[in-house]
């Protein structure tokens, strides 16, 4: 019998090594996540490098065949610049290259004809070319850089080697078009795969930390909620990469004919990603208010932690449904469950910061419904109904007592009689006295 009893005695060594083990497990998980992120970045780098190499080779070949012999250096340079430095904006990049080269040629030729050639003339030409480009573009970028670079070439090399203007324009045109051709036709990436890989670290971190906040509410560990909040604040870099992936995927489904069939799925994914950013903001607010509620010792109903857990499950299911093109019924069901549990928690009784947690939860639920394609009014209505159902389940309305006649006690009747007597009004509870008629 003694062997069947569990050993509940813990040694001091176990109590010392347990936090170390948790720290090692956390470090191992962080290292695995960082390794997966590096692998995804390496894959993107390899794809861009292959596209750039192929574009440079094709641009140099076409420039030699179409523009004649010579050192057509700018054609492959323009192709590489179109692909590598403007992911998701390659069509605009090509347009900026051409406009920048044209501005540099015009300003450089005009000023060289008026001022001549020399060191100070070169500086003035570059200054006016960049100023003109900034006035046209309104900001820095490829247009400004190409205008300045072309102005330098015109001011310094045109006196020695005339006829640079026209080849440079054609080089820019050939290089930009070849870059677009490689991205759109020869090596178009899978836009949904790019989006899914960019979304994975965000969804993984967000759902993990929402589960951690739910455990913190259950165990009343305010420090754990604060740590989850700090980790969710580190999602900004991943959100930036997701926006870049959205821009690149939109370009692919717009330019590449073989990816046109993915347009509807891409737009759904893009809408979900837009609302996912807002869900992150409200999830941070949930973690912050949860930590404050625990620090102030407010009551935490058990259903509040369950509502936070359901929100994390809804985010996981939404990513899977967007990736597989499924109907978002699972996401909507989990969102309704989260709102209903939040309503039960409110009916159970919360204080100021707990009420803030419930408000943020319901707002995050509404954002997830909008991410599945719901109209904003319909999403808010669904959340209100689910929360109202949870409140009614906890505290059902007593409709039978709404029309029940009010019974007056002797004390209440006497209080009413004294009040009416003080105001000089007759007592409604006493029958009127009849005066005898005269005989």
GUTIDO-161728 format. One record per residue (C-alpha): residue in three letters; residue number from 1; x, y, z; chain. Coordinates in Angstrom, 2 decimals, m for minus. Each point is the difference from the previous one (the first is absolute). Layout:
BEGIN
 residuo num      xx      yy      zz cadena
     ALA NUM       X       Y       Z      A
...
//
This chain:
BEGIN
 residuo num      xx      yy      zz cadena
     UNK   1    0.00    0.00    0.00      A
     UNK   2    2.85    2.32    0.72      A
     UNK   3    1.28   m0.40   m3.52      A
     UNK   4   m3.38    1.15   m1.41      A
     UNK   5    0.05    3.35    1.76      A
     UNK   6    1.33    2.85   m2.15      A
     UNK   7    3.17    1.62    1.17      A
     UNK   8   m1.05    3.55    0.88      A
     UNK   9    3.21    0.93    1.79      A
     UNK  10    2.19    2.29   m2.08      A
     UNK  11    3.63    0.51    0.76      A
     UNK  12    1.60    3.47    0.07      A
     UNK  13    2.02   m1.00   m3.05      A
     UNK  14   m3.23   m0.60   m1.96      A
     UNK  15   m1.31    3.43    0.96      A
     UNK  16    3.24    1.60   m1.17      A
     UNK  17    0.27   m1.89   m3.30      A
     UNK  18   m3.66    0.41   m1.03      A
     UNK  19    0.32    3.72   m0.98      A
     UNK  20    3.22   m0.85   m1.83      A
     UNK  21   m1.80   m2.68   m1.98      A
     UNK  22   m2.78    2.40   m0.92      A
     UNK  23    2.57    2.58   m1.12      A
     UNK  24    1.79   m2.60   m2.13      A
     UNK  25   m3.28   m1.10   m1.58      A
     UNK  26   m0.88    3.61   m0.78      A
     UNK  27    3.45    0.63   m1.50      A
     UNK  28   m0.33   m3.18   m2.08      A
     UNK  29   m3.39    1.13   m1.30      A
     UNK  30    1.34    3.49   m0.79      A
     UNK  31    2.99   m1.52   m1.80      A
     UNK  32   m2.26   m2.24   m2.08      A
     UNK  33   m2.21    2.93   m0.97      A
     UNK  34    3.06    2.07   m0.95      A
     UNK  35    1.35   m2.89   m2.08      A
     UNK  36   m3.29   m0.35   m1.88      A
     UNK  37   m0.03    3.75   m0.64      A
     UNK  38    3.55   m0.14   m1.37      A
     UNK  39   m0.97   m2.90   m2.25      A
     UNK  40   m2.96    1.95   m1.41      A
     UNK  41    2.22    3.03   m0.59      A
     UNK  42    2.59   m2.21   m1.72      A
     UNK  43   m2.65   m1.38   m2.35      A
     UNK  44   m1.18    3.49   m0.94      A
     UNK  45    3.62    1.09   m0.50      A
     UNK  46    0.70   m2.94   m2.32      A
     UNK  47   m3.09    0.73   m2.10      A
     UNK  48    0.87    3.70   m0.38      A
     UNK  49    3.64   m0.84   m0.80      A
     UNK  50   m1.00   m2.47   m2.73      A
     UNK  51   m2.48    2.47   m1.48      A
     UNK  52    2.62    2.76    0.02      A
     UNK  53    2.65   m2.16   m1.65      A
     UNK  54   m2.34   m1.15   m2.72      A
     UNK  55   m1.23    3.56   m0.62      A
     UNK  56    3.56    1.35   m0.22      A
     UNK  57    1.00   m2.65   m2.53      A
     UNK  58   m3.07    0.55   m2.16      A
     UNK  59    0.34    3.80    0.16      A
     UNK  60    3.65   m0.11   m1.09      A
     UNK  61   m0.84   m2.41   m2.84      A
     UNK  62   m2.93    2.05   m1.26      A
     UNK  63    1.94    3.26    0.23      A
     UNK  64    2.79   m1.48   m2.12      A
     UNK  65   m2.45   m1.37   m2.57      A
     UNK  66   m2.40    2.98   m0.18      A
     UNK  67    2.20    3.01    0.73      A
     UNK  68    3.17   m1.08   m1.81      A
     UNK  69    3.50   m0.65    1.30      A
     UNK  70    1.37    1.91    2.92      A
     UNK  71    0.17   m0.03    3.78      A
     UNK  72   m3.68    0.00    0.87      A
     UNK  73    0.68    0.01    3.73      A
     UNK  74   m3.16    1.75    1.05      A
     UNK  75   m2.42   m2.60   m1.48      A
     UNK  76    0.92   m2.86    2.40      A
     UNK  77    0.42    2.52    2.84      A
     UNK  78   m3.53    1.29   m0.58      A
     UNK  79   m1.36   m3.56   m0.12      A
     UNK  80    1.64   m0.93    3.29      A
     UNK  81   m1.13    3.26    1.62      A
     UNK  82   m3.56   m0.61   m1.13      A
     UNK  83   m0.13   m3.44    1.62      A
     UNK  84    2.17    0.28    3.08      A
     UNK  85   m0.65    3.45    1.39      A
     UNK  86   m3.75    0.40   m0.48      A
     UNK  87   m1.74   m3.25    0.99      A
     UNK  88   m3.70    0.40   m0.66      A
     UNK  89    0.45    3.30   m1.89      A
     UNK  90    1.88   m1.05   m3.09      A
     UNK  91   m2.31    1.61   m2.53      A
     UNK  92    0.28    3.32    1.80      A
     UNK  93    3.73   m0.54    0.35      A
     UNK  94    0.35   m0.37   m3.77      A
     UNK  95   m2.01    3.16   m0.59      A
     UNK  96    2.14    1.89    2.51      A
     UNK  97    3.17   m1.21   m1.70      A
     UNK  98   m1.13    1.33   m3.37      A
     UNK  99   m1.25    3.32    1.37      A
     UNK 100    3.17    0.50    2.05      A
     UNK 101    2.25   m0.69   m2.97      A
     UNK 102   m2.02    2.40   m2.16      A
     UNK 103    0.18    2.79    2.60      A
     UNK 104    3.74   m0.48    0.42      A
     UNK 105    0.58    0.16   m3.75      A
     UNK 106   m2.11    3.12   m0.50      A
     UNK 107    1.48    1.94    2.91      A
     UNK 108    3.54   m1.16   m0.78      A
     UNK 109   m0.16    0.88   m3.72      A
     UNK 110   m1.60    3.40    0.56      A
     UNK 111    2.43    1.12    2.71      A
     UNK 112    3.05   m1.42   m1.82      A
     UNK 113   m0.97    1.97   m3.11      A
     UNK 114   m0.39    3.20    2.06      A
     UNK 115    2.80   m0.33    2.57      A
     UNK 116    2.50   m2.29   m1.70      A
     UNK 117    1.93   m2.82    1.68      A
     UNK 118    2.05   m0.01    3.18      A
     UNK 119   m0.01   m0.94    3.67      A
     UNK 120   m2.27    2.76    1.28      A
     UNK 121   m2.29   m0.46   m3.00      A
     UNK 122   m0.34   m3.70    0.91      A
     UNK 123   m0.98    0.87    3.56      A
     UNK 124   m2.58    2.54   m1.17      A
     UNK 125   m1.44   m2.45   m2.56      A
     UNK 126   m0.42   m2.73    2.64      A
     UNK 127   m1.54    2.45    2.48      A
     UNK 128   m2.60    1.27   m2.45      A
     UNK 129   m0.75   m3.52   m1.32      A
     UNK 130   m0.67   m1.39    3.48      A
     UNK 131   m2.03    3.08    0.98      A
     UNK 132   m2.14   m0.40   m3.12      A
     UNK 133   m0.48   m3.72    0.69      A
     UNK 134   m1.04    0.69    3.60      A
     UNK 135   m2.52    2.57   m1.18      A
     UNK 136   m1.44   m2.53   m2.48      A
     UNK 137   m0.02   m3.05    2.30      A
     UNK 138   m0.64    1.74    3.31      A
     UNK 139    2.34   m2.42    1.81      A
     UNK 140    3.24   m1.88   m0.43      A
     UNK 141    0.30   m3.26   m1.88      A
     UNK 142    1.04   m1.52   m3.29      A
     UNK 143   m1.10    3.03   m2.02      A
     UNK 144    2.22    2.37    1.97      A
     UNK 145    2.98   m2.34   m0.05      A
     UNK 146   m0.19   m0.62   m3.74      A
     UNK 147   m0.41    3.72   m0.73      A
     UNK 148    3.14    0.80    2.01      A
     UNK 149    2.03   m2.87   m1.44      A
     UNK 150   m0.97    0.81   m3.58      A
     UNK 151    0.82    3.68    0.53      A
     UNK 152    3.48   m0.99    1.23      A
     UNK 153    0.60   m2.13   m3.10      A
     UNK 154   m1.22    2.69   m2.35      A
     UNK 155    2.09    2.73    1.66      A
     UNK 156    3.22   m2.03    0.17      A
     UNK 157   m0.01   m2.48   m2.92      A
     UNK 158   m1.99    1.84   m2.68      A
     UNK 159    2.88    2.36   m0.92      A
     UNK 160    2.30   m3.03   m0.44      A
     UNK 161   m2.45   m2.52   m1.45      A
     UNK 162   m2.97    1.67   m1.71      A
     UNK 163   m3.28   m1.81   m0.66      A
     UNK 164   m0.56   m1.48    3.48      A
     UNK 165   m3.54    1.28    0.39      A
     UNK 166   m1.96   m2.30   m2.30      A
     UNK 167    1.80   m3.28    0.92      A
     UNK 168   m0.53    0.66    3.69      A
     UNK 169   m3.77    0.43   m0.48      A
     UNK 170   m0.23   m3.21   m2.03      A
     UNK 171    2.15   m1.85    2.53      A
     UNK 172   m2.36    1.06    2.78      A
     UNK 173   m3.02   m1.07   m2.04      A
     UNK 174    1.46   m3.41   m0.89      A
     UNK 175    1.17   m0.70    3.55      A
     UNK 176   m3.30    0.97    1.62      A
     UNK 177   m2.10   m2.00   m2.45      A
     UNK 178    2.20   m3.07    0.37      A
     UNK 179   m0.33    0.22    3.78      A
     UNK 180   m3.78    0.10   m0.27      A
     UNK 181    0.07   m2.88   m2.50      A
     UNK 182    2.01   m2.23    2.34      A
     UNK 183   m2.25    0.74    2.99      A
     UNK 184   m3.28   m0.36   m1.89      A
     UNK 185    0.65   m2.80   m2.52      A
     UNK 186    3.21   m1.93    0.51      A
     UNK 187    0.33   m0.40    3.78      A
     UNK 188   m3.23    1.17    1.66      A
     UNK 189   m0.17   m0.98    3.67      A
     UNK 190   m3.03   m1.63    1.60      A
     UNK 191   m1.72    2.98    1.65      A
     UNK 192   m2.00   m2.05    2.52      A
     UNK 193    3.07   m1.92    1.09      A
     UNK 194    1.85    3.27    0.55      A
     UNK 195   m2.90    1.39    2.04      A
     UNK 196   m0.37   m3.16    2.06      A
     UNK 197    3.67   m0.03    0.90      A
     UNK 198   m0.13    3.67    0.96      A
     UNK 199   m3.12   m0.59    2.11      A
     UNK 200    1.27   m3.10    1.81      A
     UNK 201    2.26    1.72    2.59      A
     UNK 202   m2.69    2.59    0.76      A
     UNK 203   m2.76   m2.56    0.56      A
     UNK 204    2.29   m2.30    1.98      A
     UNK 205    1.16    2.74    2.35      A
     UNK 206   m3.44    1.57    0.37      A
     UNK 207   m1.81   m3.24    0.81      A
     UNK 208    2.75   m1.19    2.33      A
     UNK 209   m0.09    3.23    1.98      A
     UNK 210   m3.80    0.05    0.15      A
     UNK 211    0.16   m3.47    1.53      A
     UNK 212    2.63    1.30    2.41      A
     UNK 213   m2.28    2.91    1.00      A
     UNK 214   m2.84   m2.47    0.60      A
     UNK 215    2.26   m2.07    2.28      A
     UNK 216    1.09    3.16    1.79      A
     UNK 217   m3.65    0.88    0.67      A
     UNK 218   m0.65   m3.52    1.29      A
     UNK 219    3.04   m0.05    2.30      A
     UNK 220   m0.24    3.74    0.83      A
     UNK 221    3.58    0.57   m1.16      A
     UNK 222    0.30    3.68   m0.94      A
     UNK 223    3.69   m0.34   m0.93      A
     UNK 224   m0.81   m2.68   m2.58      A
     UNK 225   m2.55    2.31   m1.62      A
     UNK 226    2.60    2.79   m0.13      A
     UNK 227    2.52   m2.33   m1.67      A
     UNK 228   m2.59   m1.00   m2.59      A
     UNK 229   m0.67    3.67   m0.69      A
     UNK 230    3.70    0.65   m0.60      A
     UNK 231    0.27   m2.92   m2.41      A
     UNK 232   m3.06    1.18   m1.94      A
     UNK 233    1.60    3.44   m0.28      A
     UNK 234    2.84   m1.68   m1.90      A
     UNK 235   m2.32   m0.86   m2.90      A
     UNK 236    0.52    3.34   m1.76      A
     UNK 237    2.91   m1.31   m2.11      A
     UNK 238   m2.06   m3.03   m1.09      A
     UNK 239   m2.93    2.27   m0.89      A
     UNK 240    2.35    2.10   m2.17      A
     UNK 241    1.16   m3.13   m1.83      A
     UNK 242   m3.63   m1.02   m0.49      A
     UNK 243   m0.78    3.36   m1.61      A
     UNK 244    2.96   m0.46   m2.37      A
     UNK 245   m1.24   m3.48   m0.85      A
     UNK 246   m3.48    1.39   m0.69      A
     UNK 247    1.45    2.59   m2.36      A
     UNK 248    2.06   m2.60   m1.87      A
     UNK 249   m2.88   m2.48   m0.21      A
     UNK 250   m2.33    2.70   m1.32      A
     UNK 251    2.52    0.80   m2.71      A
     UNK 252    0.24   m3.67   m0.99      A
     UNK 253   m3.77   m0.58   m0.24      A
     UNK 254   m0.27    3.23   m2.02      A
     UNK 255    2.84   m0.58   m2.50      A
     UNK 256    0.44   m3.77   m0.27      A
     UNK 257   m2.71   m1.69   m2.15      A
     UNK 258    0.70   m3.40    1.57      A
     UNK 259   m0.93    1.45    3.43      A
     UNK 260   m3.18    1.80   m1.01      A
     UNK 261   m2.13   m2.88    1.27      A
     UNK 262    1.32    0.76    3.51      A
     UNK 263   m1.37    3.54    0.05      A
     UNK 264   m3.17   m0.69    1.99      A
     UNK 265    1.87   m2.06    2.59      A
     UNK 266    2.69    2.67    0.23      A
     UNK 267   m2.52    2.77    0.64      A
     UNK 268   m1.59   m2.06    2.75      A
     UNK 269    3.43   m0.63    1.53      A
     UNK 270    0.88    3.69   m0.27      A
     UNK 271   m3.22    1.06    1.75      A
     UNK 272    0.63   m2.53    2.79      A
     UNK 273    3.58    1.27    0.42      A
     UNK 274   m1.21    3.59    0.27      A
     UNK 275   m2.40   m0.88    2.82      A
     UNK 276    2.63   m2.25    1.59      A
     UNK 277    2.09    3.10    0.73      A
     UNK 278   m2.91    1.47    1.95      A
     UNK 279   m0.53   m3.27    1.86      A
     UNK 280    3.64    0.23    1.13      A
     UNK 281   m0.65    3.48    1.42      A
     UNK 282   m3.06   m1.16    1.94      A
     UNK 283    1.83   m3.14    1.18      A
     UNK 284    2.71    2.22    1.45      A
     UNK 285   m2.69    2.02    1.75      A
     UNK 286   m1.52   m3.22    1.38      A
     UNK 287    3.39   m1.02    1.42      A
     UNK 288    0.63    3.47    1.47      A
     UNK 289   m3.42    0.30    1.64      A
     UNK 290    0.20   m3.59    1.25      A
     UNK 291    3.31    0.73    1.71      A
     UNK 292   m1.44    3.16    1.58      A
     UNK 293   m3.14   m1.81    1.17      A
     UNK 294    2.14   m2.69    1.64      A
     UNK 295    2.28    2.58    1.60      A
     UNK 296   m3.02    1.77    1.52      A
     UNK 297   m1.43   m3.28    1.25      A
     UNK 298   m3.21    0.21   m2.01      A
     UNK 299   m2.21   m3.09   m0.27      A
     UNK 300    0.65   m2.05   m3.15      A
     UNK 301   m2.85   m2.32   m1.06      A
     UNK 302    1.21   m3.34   m1.42      A
     UNK 303   m1.91    0.58   m3.23      A
     UNK 304    2.13    3.09   m0.73      A
     UNK 305    3.10   m2.16   m0.49      A
     UNK 306   m2.04   m2.37   m2.17      A
     UNK 307   m1.07    2.95   m2.18      A
     UNK 308    3.64    0.99   m0.55      A
     UNK 309    0.86   m3.60   m0.92      A
     UNK 310   m2.85   m0.14   m2.53      A
     UNK 311    1.32    3.18   m1.62      A
     UNK 312    3.40   m1.64   m0.55      A
     UNK 313   m1.64   m3.11   m1.47      A
     UNK 314   m2.02    2.20   m2.36      A
     UNK 315    3.20    1.64   m1.29      A
     UNK 316    1.56   m3.42   m0.67      A
     UNK 317   m3.06   m1.26   m1.86      A
     UNK 318   m0.25    3.21   m2.03      A
     UNK 319    3.55   m0.42   m1.31      A
     UNK 320   m0.68   m3.61   m0.99      A
     UNK 321   m3.27    0.87   m1.74      A
     UNK 322    1.62    2.87   m1.91      A
     UNK 323    2.88   m2.22   m1.08      A
     UNK 324   m2.21   m2.88   m1.15      A
     UNK 325   m2.78    2.15   m1.46      A
     UNK 326   m2.64   m1.48    2.33      A
     UNK 327   m3.24    1.54    1.19      A
     UNK 328    0.63    2.10    3.16      A
     UNK 329   m2.69   m1.79    2.01      A
     UNK 330    2.47   m1.30    2.58      A
     UNK 331    1.43    3.44    0.67      A
     UNK 332   m3.43    1.53    0.44      A
     UNK 333   m1.11   m2.76    2.35      A
     UNK 334    3.04    0.47    2.25      A
     UNK 335   m0.46    3.77   m0.05      A
     UNK 336   m3.61   m0.36    1.13      A
     UNK 337    1.13   m2.34    2.79      A
     UNK 338    2.61    2.55    1.11      A
     UNK 339   m2.58    2.80    0.10      A
     UNK 340   m2.49   m2.21    1.87      A
     UNK 341    2.61   m0.93    2.62      A
     UNK 342    0.90    3.68    0.35      A
     UNK 343   m3.69    0.75    0.63      A
     UNK 344   m0.14   m2.68    2.68      A
     UNK 345    3.08    1.49    1.67      A
     UNK 346   m1.60    3.45    0.02      A
     UNK 347   m3.20   m1.39    1.51      A
     UNK 348    2.02   m1.88    2.63      A
     UNK 349    1.39    3.31    1.24      A
     UNK 350    3.12    1.97   m0.90      A
     UNK 351    1.46    3.35    0.92      A
     UNK 352    1.41    2.84   m2.06      A
     UNK 353    3.08   m1.66   m1.55      A
     UNK 354   m1.81   m3.32   m0.43      A
     UNK 355   m2.73    1.87   m1.84      A
     UNK 356    2.73    1.50   m2.23      A
     UNK 357    1.30   m3.50   m0.77      A
     UNK 358   m3.50   m1.09   m1.07      A
     UNK 359   m0.43    3.10   m2.17      A
     UNK 360    3.32   m0.64   m1.79      A
     UNK 361   m0.89   m3.66   m0.45      A
     UNK 362   m3.31    0.84   m1.62      A
     UNK 363    1.68    2.53   m2.29      A
     UNK 364    2.62   m2.56   m1.03      A
     UNK 365   m2.82   m2.50   m0.69      A
     UNK 366   m1.68    2.55   m2.25      A
     UNK 367    3.26    0.58   m1.90      A
     UNK 368    0.40   m3.74   m0.58      A
     UNK 369   m3.53   m0.21   m1.36      A
     UNK 370    0.77    2.87   m2.35      A
     UNK 371    3.15   m1.87   m1.08      A
     UNK 372   m2.22   m2.89   m1.12      A
     UNK 373   m1.97    2.33   m2.29      A
     UNK 374   m2.80    1.17    2.30      A
     UNK 375   m1.36    3.50   m0.33      A
     UNK 376    0.99    2.21    2.98      A
     UNK 377   m3.62    0.41    1.14      A
     UNK 378   m0.65   m3.73   m0.31      A
     UNK 379    3.20   m0.82    1.89      A
     UNK 380   m0.91    2.32    2.87      A
     UNK 381   m3.54   m1.38    0.07      A
     UNK 382    1.24   m3.60    0.18      A
     UNK 383    2.35    0.84    2.87      A
     UNK 384   m2.75    1.84    1.90      A
     UNK 385   m2.40   m2.90   m0.39      A
     UNK 386    2.55   m2.56    1.14      A
     UNK 387    1.03    2.11    3.01      A
     UNK 388   m3.65    0.63    0.86      A
     UNK 389   m0.68   m3.74   m0.13      A
     UNK 390    2.87   m0.58    2.42      A
     UNK 391   m1.30    2.66    2.37      A
     UNK 392   m3.52   m1.42   m0.12      A
     UNK 393    1.29   m3.51    0.70      A
     UNK 394    1.75    1.22    3.11      A
     UNK 395   m2.74    2.38    1.14      A
     UNK 396   m3.24   m0.77   m1.88      A
     UNK 397   m2.51    2.86   m0.09      A
     UNK 398   m2.87   m0.42    2.43      A
     UNK 399   m2.84    0.77   m2.38      A
     UNK 400   m2.59   m1.58    2.29      A
     UNK 401    0.63    2.70    2.61      A
     UNK 402   m0.18    2.93   m2.39      A
     UNK 403   m3.84    0.16    0.03      A
     UNK 404   m0.59   m1.29    3.53      A
     UNK 405   m2.11    2.44    2.10      A
     UNK 406    1.93    1.78    2.69      A
     UNK 407   m1.15   m0.87    3.51      A
     UNK 408    0.05    2.82    2.47      A
     UNK 409    0.88   m0.68    3.59      A
     UNK 410   m1.56    1.76    2.97      A
     UNK 411    3.14    2.09    0.46      A
     UNK 412    0.00    1.16   m3.63      A
     UNK 413   m3.73    0.86    0.21      A
     UNK 414    0.56    2.02    3.15      A
     UNK 415    2.97    1.82   m1.60      A
     UNK 416   m2.12    0.88   m3.01      A
     UNK 417   m2.87    1.16    2.25      A
     UNK 418    2.28    2.27    2.03      A
     UNK 419    1.47    1.50   m3.17      A
     UNK 420   m3.40    0.71   m1.48      A
     UNK 421   m1.26    1.41    3.28      A
     UNK 422    2.97    2.37    0.15      A
     UNK 423   m0.81    1.22   m3.51      A
     UNK 424   m3.72    0.30    0.81      A
     UNK 425   m1.11   m2.83   m2.29      A
     UNK 426   m2.57   m2.66    0.88      A
     UNK 427    1.12   m3.50    0.96      A
     UNK 428   m0.65   m2.39   m2.91      A
     UNK 429    0.10   m3.04    2.27      A
     UNK 430   m2.76    1.17    2.36      A
     UNK 431   m3.60   m0.11   m1.21      A
     UNK 432   m1.63    3.41   m0.19      A
     UNK 433   m2.16    0.99    2.96      A
     UNK 434   m3.60    0.74   m0.73      A
     UNK 435   m1.66    2.94    1.69      A
     UNK 436   m3.58   m0.69    1.17      A
     UNK 437   m2.73    1.70   m1.86      A
     UNK 438   m2.09    2.51    1.95      A
     UNK 439   m3.46   m1.30    0.92      A
//
